[in-house]
Amino acid sequence: MFVNSYIADTKYASENLIMLINDEERCLRELKSTYALLKKRHKPLYEDFLQKDFDPDSNFSEYHLMNAFNKQASLNEKTAEVAQEIKRLEQSILTKQESIKSLSGALLQIAKQGLSLVHGKLSDCPNGRSINGEFIKVIIWQGRNQSLHFEDGHFRKPVEQCFKKINIPLEKKNLAKEIIDLLGWRNYKQYESDLMLLLQP
């Protein structure tokens, strides 16, 4: 079967980007699972710590008082350790999410660049599949534009129209992953299938 030379030339990059996106998503799920477990563990620890209010003027013996203070210090240390790990996981989750967005944006860039190189203008491209009433040539083109210029927060009318049609609310953040999910590019086979139709002479 004939494969457009652009697809063949960019296969290594595209295929590896899709694999990396999938790998990063697996890592993200694991991080979120660990985070949920730690949050569950931290809550009773923190509540126990708040309840350990020992009055030095009470009738505790010196031994019981020292023992109580030692237990409180130990509990405080455990609570602080878990809280620190939770904070680290929160940062890791944010970093992983940004990594996935960047990788997804790179994949959209390769696809859009193919449309530009082969056809020049969007209007000259074959339509490809339709999703939510919008052709995927438009979704790729405007999805890439949103991903590239999201930090400005000011989107051109074609971007606004496309995102409204596909029911993805426009935000001042990189929405490339949402576009990749909408296109169903979970594996290279689906990506290649779409590009072969779109890059026909």
Backbone torsions as a table, in degrees:
resi	resn	phi	psi	omega
1	MET	NA	135.3	-178.8
2	PHE	-68.6	133.7	174.9
3	VAL	-120.1	125.6	179.1
4	ASN	-51.0	139.0	-175.1
5	SER	-61.5	-32.4	178.7
6	TYR	-63.8	-41.8	179.1
7	ILE	-63.8	-44.2	179.5
8	ALA	-63.3	-41.9	-177.5
9	ASP	-69.4	-27.2	-178.5
10	THR	-105.5	7.1	-176.2
11	LYS	-59.5	-46.1	-176.7
12	TYR	-58.1	-48.1	-178.8
13	ALA	-65.6	-47.4	-177.0
14	SER	-63.9	-46.3	-178.6
15	GLU	-62.1	-41.8	-179.5
16	ASN	-72.2	-33.5	175.1
17	LEU	-61.7	-44.1	179.4
18	ILE	-63.8	-42.0	177.5
19	MET	-63.6	-41.6	179.1
20	LEU	-64.3	-41.4	177.7
21	ILE	-59.6	-46.6	179.2
22	ASN	-63.0	-41.2	178.9
23	ASP	-65.3	-43.6	179.7
24	GLU	-64.6	-35.4	177.6
25	GLU	-66.5	-39.1	176.6
26	ARG	-62.1	-45.3	178.0
27	CYS	-61.2	-39.9	180.0
28	LEU	-63.8	-42.2	178.0
29	ARG	-61.6	-40.9	178.8
30	GLU	-65.1	-41.9	178.2
31	LEU	-62.1	-43.7	-179.8
32	LYS	-65.5	-36.8	177.9
33	SER	-65.5	-45.9	177.9
34	THR	-62.5	-40.6	179.7
35	TYR	-61.1	-46.0	-179.4
36	ALA	-61.6	-41.3	179.4
37	LEU	-65.2	-42.2	179.6
38	LEU	-66.5	-39.3	177.8
39	LYS	-62.4	-38.2	179.1
40	LYS	-66.2	-38.2	-179.9
41	ARG	-73.6	-35.2	-175.5
42	HIS	-69.6	-36.0	-174.9
43	LYS	-57.6	-53.3	178.8
44	PRO	-65.2	-33.5	177.4
45	LEU	-61.8	-45.3	-178.5
46	TYR	-67.1	-40.2	178.7
47	GLU	-64.8	-39.9	176.4
48	ASP	-62.1	-41.0	179.9
49	PHE	-62.1	-41.9	-179.5
50	LEU	-65.4	-29.8	-177.6
51	GLN	-82.7	-13.8	-177.8
52	LYS	-84.7	74.5	-179.8
53	ASP	-110.2	97.5	-174.8
54	PHE	-97.2	130.1	-179.1
55	ASP	-92.8	115.5	-178.8
56	PRO	-63.4	-20.9	-178.3
57	ASP	-89.3	2.4	179.6
58	SER	-76.5	-178.2	-174.6
59	ASN	-87.1	21.9	175.6
60	PHE	-65.7	144.5	171.5
61	SER	-73.5	164.8	-179.5
62	GLU	-59.6	-38.3	179.4
63	TYR	-63.2	-48.5	-178.8
64	HIS	-64.8	-37.5	179.9
65	LEU	-65.2	-45.2	178.9
66	MET	-64.4	-40.5	178.8
67	ASN	-62.2	-42.2	179.7
68	ALA	-64.9	-43.3	178.9
69	PHE	-63.9	-39.3	178.3
70	ASN	-62.9	-42.2	179.0
71	LYS	-64.9	-39.6	179.2
72	GLN	-65.1	-41.9	179.2
73	ALA	-63.2	-41.1	179.0
74	SER	-64.2	-43.1	179.7
75	LEU	-64.9	-40.1	178.1
76	ASN	-60.9	-42.5	-179.9
77	GLU	-64.5	-44.7	179.4
78	LYS	-62.8	-43.7	-179.8
79	THR	-61.6	-42.7	179.8
80	ALA	-65.2	-40.0	179.5
81	GLU	-63.3	-45.0	-179.6
82	VAL	-66.2	-41.4	179.2
83	ALA	-61.9	-39.6	179.2
84	GLN	-66.2	-40.0	178.7
85	GLU	-67.0	-38.0	177.1
86	ILE	-61.2	-44.4	179.0
87	LYS	-62.3	-41.0	178.8
88	ARG	-63.7	-41.2	179.5
89	LEU	-66.0	-38.8	178.0
90	GLU	-59.1	-42.5	179.0
91	GLN	-67.5	-39.9	178.6
92	SER	-63.6	-39.5	179.0
93	ILE	-63.4	-45.3	178.2
94	LEU	-61.2	-43.5	-179.9
95	THR	-63.7	-42.3	-179.6
96	LYS	-64.5	-41.7	179.0
97	GLN	-61.9	-41.2	178.8
98	GLU	-67.6	-36.2	177.4
99	SER	-62.1	-43.9	179.8
100	ILE	-63.4	-41.7	178.4
101	LYS	-62.6	-43.6	-179.1
102	SER	-64.9	-42.8	178.5
103	LEU	-63.9	-40.5	178.8
104	SER	-65.3	-39.6	177.1
105	GLY	-63.0	-38.0	179.0
106	ALA	-65.3	-38.3	178.5
107	LEU	-66.5	-42.1	176.9
108	LEU	-62.7	-37.3	179.8
109	GLN	-62.9	-42.6	179.1
110	ILE	-63.3	-44.0	-179.6
111	ALA	-64.7	-45.8	-179.1
112	LYS	-65.3	-38.5	179.2
113	GLN	-62.6	-35.2	176.5
114	GLY	-62.9	-43.7	177.7
115	LEU	-60.7	-43.5	-179.1
116	SER	-65.3	-43.7	-177.1
117	LEU	-67.7	-41.0	-175.3
118	VAL	-81.7	-39.2	-172.2
119	HIS	-115.0	-18.7	-178.2
120	GLY	82.9	-76.0	-177.6
121	LYS	-102.2	152.3	177.7
122	LEU	-60.0	-38.8	-177.4
123	SER	-65.3	-20.4	-179.3
124	ASP	-90.0	-6.0	-177.9
125	CYS	-81.9	146.5	168.7
126	PRO	-60.3	152.7	-174.2
127	ASN	-72.5	-38.5	-173.8
128	GLY	74.7	-163.4	179.9
129	ARG	-64.0	164.9	174.5
130	SER	-116.8	132.1	177.3
131	ILE	-127.0	123.2	-178.0
132	ASN	53.3	33.8	177.9
133	GLY	82.1	7.5	179.0
134	GLU	-119.8	136.0	179.0
135	PHE	-71.7	145.7	-175.2
136	ILE	-70.2	-20.9	175.3
137	LYS	-61.6	-37.7	179.7
138	VAL	-72.7	-41.3	-179.9
139	ILE	-61.5	-44.0	179.1
140	ILE	-64.6	-47.9	-175.4
141	TRP	-63.3	-51.5	-176.9
142	GLN	-77.9	-28.5	174.7
143	GLY	-65.0	-40.4	176.7
144	ARG	-65.5	-41.0	179.4
145	ASN	-62.5	-41.2	178.3
146	GLN	-64.7	-42.8	-179.5
147	SER	-62.9	-35.7	-176.6
148	LEU	-77.9	-32.3	-172.6
149	HIS	-117.6	18.0	-174.3
150	PHE	-61.7	-30.5	-176.6
151	GLU	-66.6	-26.5	177.4
152	ASP	-66.6	-36.0	-178.5
153	GLY	76.8	0.2	178.4
154	HIS	-116.2	112.1	-174.6
155	PHE	-108.5	143.6	178.2
156	ARG	-69.9	161.4	-175.3
157	LYS	-57.0	-43.1	178.9
158	PRO	-59.2	-35.9	177.1
159	VAL	-65.7	-47.5	-179.4
160	GLU	-59.7	-44.3	-178.7
161	GLN	-64.5	-42.6	-179.9
162	CYS	-63.0	-50.2	-176.6
163	PHE	-66.5	-32.2	175.9
164	LYS	-65.6	-41.7	-177.8
165	LYS	-66.4	-38.4	-177.1
166	ILE	-91.5	5.5	174.5
167	ASN	62.7	39.5	172.1
168	ILE	-115.8	111.5	-178.4
169	PRO	-61.3	131.5	178.6
170	LEU	-73.4	131.6	178.4
171	GLU	-137.4	165.7	177.3
172	LYS	-83.7	57.8	175.7
173	LYS	-152.1	160.4	-177.9
174	ASN	-71.0	115.8	-177.5
175	LEU	-104.6	20.9	-177.9
176	ALA	-60.4	-38.1	-178.7
177	LYS	-65.8	-38.2	177.2
178	GLU	-62.3	-36.8	178.3
179	ILE	-68.9	-43.6	178.1
180	ILE	-59.9	-42.4	178.0
181	ASP	-63.6	-43.3	179.6
182	LEU	-61.4	-40.0	179.9
183	LEU	-73.1	-17.1	179.9
184	GLY	76.1	27.6	-178.8
185	TRP	-84.9	63.2	178.1
186	ARG	-86.6	-15.5	177.2
187	ASN	-144.0	162.2	-175.4
188	TYR	-66.4	-30.7	-177.2
189	LYS	-58.5	-45.8	-179.7
190	GLN	-68.3	-40.9	177.4
191	TYR	-59.6	-49.5	-178.8
192	GLU	-62.0	-41.5	179.5
193	SER	-58.5	-44.1	178.5
194	ASP	-66.3	-45.8	-177.8
195	LEU	-64.5	-35.5	178.5
196	MET	-62.1	-37.6	177.4
197	LEU	-72.0	-40.5	-175.5
198	LEU	-73.5	-28.7	-175.6
199	LEU	-98.9	14.4	175.2
200	GLN	-63.3	138.3	179.2
201	PRO	-59.5	NA	NA
